[in-house]
């Protein structure tokens, strides 16, 4: 019986982590999970930026040339091509025609949607960075910020939140 107790104590001394070590491991797991979420956000940003480039090229190469001839004629009728007024008249005509052209309207709507996606993702990245930096110094605040992130599409955000809460609970008794 005594041998079993000694073996258990030795196993615990060798294999059991201290509360501080468990806390650090839990924090590391939470940080890693937030890092995985941030990597997904970075991929979303890259995709959205690539899409923005494609949309801009489509506008420049497909839509504007088609509408450009009419815009040039309208601007030529009013101003000399070398003036700023001509360029303003050209731009105004392009915008006016775009409101009635189905392709141009759809392209503009796609550009706005994509721009919103980029901006929203940038906000999520900033909040993710904040949570990650708070994990070691103010775990309660990290949990609050993590909960406040309004993003529900990815499983990784749920995992990151759960691991941050687990880290808070694990570290509760550590001074």
C-alpha positions as CSV (number, residue, x, y, z in Angstrom):
1,X,0.0,0.0,0.0
2,X,2.8,2.4,0.9
3,X,4.5,1.7,-2.4
4,X,1.4,2.7,-4.3
5,X,1.2,6.1,-2.3
6,X,4.8,6.8,-3.0
7,X,4.4,6.0,-6.7
8,X,1.3,8.3,-6.9
9,X,3.2,11.1,-5.1
10,X,6.2,10.7,-7.4
11,X,4.0,10.6,-10.5
12,X,2.3,13.7,-9.3
13,X,5.6,15.5,-8.6
14,X,6.9,14.5,-11.9
15,X,3.8,14.7,-14.0
16,X,1.5,17.2,-12.3
17,X,1.8,20.8,-13.3
18,X,1.6,23.5,-10.7
19,X,-1.3,25.9,-10.7
20,X,0.9,28.5,-12.3
21,X,1.9,26.1,-15.0
22,X,-1.7,25.1,-15.7
23,X,-2.7,28.8,-15.8
24,X,0.1,29.5,-18.3
25,X,-0.8,26.5,-20.4
26,X,-4.5,27.6,-20.5
27,X,-3.5,31.1,-21.5
28,X,-1.2,29.8,-24.2
29,X,-4.1,27.6,-25.5
30,X,-6.4,30.6,-25.5
31,X,-3.8,32.8,-27.3
32,X,-3.2,30.0,-29.9
33,X,-6.9,29.8,-30.5
34,X,-7.3,33.5,-31.0
35,X,-4.3,33.3,-33.3
36,X,-6.1,30.7,-35.4
37,X,-9.1,32.9,-35.6
38,X,-6.9,35.9,-36.6
39,X,-5.4,33.7,-39.4
40,X,-8.9,33.1,-40.7
41,X,-9.6,36.8,-40.6
42,X,-6.4,37.5,-42.5
43,X,-7.4,35.1,-45.1
44,X,-10.8,36.8,-45.4
45,X,-9.0,40.2,-45.8
46,X,-6.8,38.8,-48.5
47,X,-9.7,37.4,-50.4
48,X,-11.7,40.6,-50.0
49,X,-8.7,42.7,-51.3
50,X,-8.3,40.4,-54.2
51,X,-12.0,40.8,-55.0
52,X,-11.7,44.6,-54.7
53,X,-9.0,44.5,-57.3
54,X,-11.0,42.3,-59.6
55,X,-14.1,44.6,-59.3
56,X,-12.0,47.7,-60.0
57,X,-10.5,46.1,-63.1
58,X,-13.9,45.0,-64.3
59,X,-15.2,48.6,-63.9
60,X,-12.1,50.0,-65.6
61,X,-11.9,47.5,-68.4
62,X,-15.5,46.5,-69.1
63,X,-18.0,49.1,-67.8
64,X,-16.3,52.4,-68.1
65,X,-15.2,52.0,-71.8
66,X,-18.7,51.1,-72.8
67,X,-20.1,54.1,-71.0
68,X,-17.1,56.3,-71.7
69,X,-17.9,57.2,-75.3
70,X,-21.3,58.7,-74.3
71,X,-19.7,60.5,-71.4
72,X,-17.0,61.9,-73.6
73,X,-19.6,63.1,-76.1
74,X,-21.6,64.8,-73.4
75,X,-18.6,66.4,-71.9
76,X,-17.2,67.5,-75.3
77,X,-20.6,69.2,-76.0
78,X,-20.1,71.5,-73.0
79,X,-16.4,72.0,-72.3
80,X,-12.9,71.9,-73.8
81,X,-11.1,68.6,-73.0
82,X,-8.2,70.3,-71.4
83,X,-10.3,71.8,-68.6
84,X,-11.2,70.6,-65.2
85,X,-14.8,71.2,-66.1
86,X,-14.6,68.6,-68.9
87,X,-13.4,66.0,-66.4
88,X,-16.1,66.9,-63.9
89,X,-18.7,66.7,-66.7
90,X,-17.3,63.3,-67.8
91,X,-17.4,61.9,-64.3
92,X,-20.9,63.2,-63.7
93,X,-22.2,61.6,-66.9
94,X,-20.5,58.3,-66.0
95,X,-22.2,58.4,-62.5
96,X,-25.6,59.3,-64.1
97,X,-25.4,56.5,-66.7
98,X,-24.3,54.0,-64.0
99,X,-27.5,54.5,-62.1
100,X,-29.4,53.2,-65.0
101,X,-27.0,50.6,-66.3
102,X,-27.6,47.1,-64.8
103,X,-24.0,45.9,-65.0
104,X,-22.6,49.1,-63.5
105,X,-25.2,49.2,-60.7
106,X,-24.4,45.6,-59.8
107,X,-20.7,46.3,-59.9
108,X,-21.0,49.3,-57.7
109,X,-23.2,47.4,-55.2
110,X,-20.6,44.5,-55.2
111,X,-17.8,47.1,-54.5
112,X,-19.8,48.6,-51.6
113,X,-20.5,45.1,-50.1
114,X,-16.8,44.2,-50.5
115,X,-15.6,47.4,-48.9
116,X,-18.0,46.8,-45.9
117,X,-16.6,43.3,-45.6
118,X,-13.0,44.6,-45.5
119,X,-13.8,47.3,-42.9
120,X,-15.7,44.9,-40.7
121,X,-12.9,42.4,-40.8
122,X,-10.4,45.0,-39.9
123,X,-12.4,45.8,-36.8
124,X,-12.5,42.1,-35.9
125,X,-8.7,41.9,-36.3
126,X,-8.2,44.8,-34.0
127,X,-10.5,43.3,-31.3
128,X,-8.8,40.0,-31.7
129,X,-5.4,41.6,-31.1
130,X,-6.8,43.3,-28.0
131,X,-8.1,40.0,-26.6
132,X,-4.8,38.3,-27.2
133,X,-2.9,41.0,-25.4
134,X,-5.3,41.1,-22.5
135,X,-5.1,37.3,-21.8
136,X,-2.0,37.5,-19.7
137,X,-2.7,40.8,-17.9
138,X,-6.5,41.1,-17.5
139,X,-8.2,37.8,-18.3
140,X,-11.7,39.0,-17.2
141,X,-11.5,41.9,-19.6
142,X,-10.2,39.5,-22.3
143,X,-13.4,37.4,-21.8
144,X,-15.6,40.5,-22.0
145,X,-13.9,41.7,-25.2
146,X,-14.1,38.2,-26.7
147,X,-17.8,38.0,-26.0
148,X,-18.4,41.4,-27.5
149,X,-17.0,40.4,-30.9
150,X,-20.0,40.1,-33.1
151,X,-19.0,37.3,-35.4
152,X,-20.8,34.1,-35.6
153,X,-19.8,32.5,-38.9
154,X,-16.7,30.7,-37.7
155,X,-16.3,27.8,-35.2
156,X,-12.9,29.2,-34.3
157,X,-14.4,32.2,-32.5
158,X,-16.5,29.9,-30.3
159,X,-13.4,27.8,-29.5
160,X,-11.4,30.9,-28.7
161,X,-14.0,32.3,-26.4
162,X,-14.4,28.9,-24.6
163,X,-10.6,28.6,-24.2
164,X,-10.4,32.2,-22.8
165,X,-13.1,31.4,-20.3
166,X,-11.3,28.2,-19.4
167,X,-8.1,30.1,-18.9
168,X,-9.9,32.6,-16.7
169,X,-11.3,29.8,-14.6
170,X,-7.9,27.9,-14.5
171,X,-6.1,31.1,-13.4
172,X,-8.6,32.2,-10.9
173,X,-6.7,30.8,-7.9
174,X,-3.2,31.9,-9.1
175,X,-1.8,35.1,-7.7
